[in-house]
């Protein structure tokens, strides 16, 4: 008799468990990073010409070879970021499809009468 109750429990519980794990993994990957970023709020009234003058005086001159290395590193970082964003979107799409498949399977295999 306990075998009759177990499959319906497994069909209802497992999709929710898998979906919860996927959502938890995605949230655990992104939320701590987003929450730990410092936010700086600048008042536009105080960001005037004085800050530009100070920045112009304190900016050291960079030789062209060093600037080329900096530009190359910035480009590599942007390329890496776009690759990571694409990979994350692919993972999220795959997770959504897997969750939808599990839900459809659960709906199709659940008994219609008690």
N, C-alpha and C positions, 0 to 999 in steps of 0.2 A: 503494500500500500504506500509506503513512503516513496517508492520509485515513481508513482504517479504524480505526486506533488513536486518532486525535485525538478523535472524538466521544465515545468512552467515557471518555477522560481529562477532557474538558470536562464531561461529565455528572456525573462523580464529584468534580471539583475545584471547579466553580463554586458549587454549593450550600454547600460548606464554606467557600469564600471569602466568600460573601455573609453567611452566618451569623457567621463570624468578624468581619467588618466591623461587623455590627449589634451583636454582643456587645461588641466593642471600643469602639464609639461610646458605648454606654450606660455601660460601665464608665469610660470616659474622662470622661464628663460628671459622674458621681457620686462616684467614688472619691477624686479629689484633694480635693474639697470636704469629704468625710467625714473624710479622713485629716488635714486641716489644722485641724480644729476643736479648740480647746483643751478639755481635759477637766479639770474641777475636782472633786476629791473632798473632801467635807466629812465630818469625823468628827462623828457625832451627839452625842457626849459633849461636844464643844467648842462646839457651836452652841446655846448656852443663852440665858438672859435678857440677858446682857451685850450680845450682838450685837443684840438687839432694842432695847435702850435706846439703843445707839449709833446705830442706824438711825433711831430716832424723833427723836433730837436733830439729826441731820444732814440730815433731809429738809426741803427748803425748801417753803414754801407756794406753791401755784400758783393763780393767779386762775382763775375759772371759764371765761373765754374761752380761755385757753391750754390748760386741761385738756380742753375740748371739741375743740380742734384735735389734741391728743395722742390722744384717744380715736378721733377720725375717722381719723387716720393709722394707728393700730393696727388698726382695722377694715379699712381698705383693704389693709393688709399681709396680714392673715389671708385676705381674699378673694382677693388675688393669689396667695398661697401655695396655696390650695385649687384655683384655676384651673390653676396650674402642675402640681400633683400629678395632676389629672385629665388634663391634656395628656400628661404623661409616661406615665401608665397607658395612654392610648390609643395612644401611639407603641409602647410595649412590646407591647401586644396585637397591633397591626398587624404588628410585626416577627415575633412568634411565628407569626402566620398565614402571613406570607410565607415564613418558613423552612419551615413544615410543607408549604406548597404546593410549594416547591422540592424538598423531600425526596420528596414523593409523585410529582412529575414525574420526578425522577431514578430512582426505583424503577420507574416505569412504562415509562421509555424505555431503561433499560439492557438490553443483550442478555442473554438467559437462558443462552446457551451461548457458550463462548469462540471 
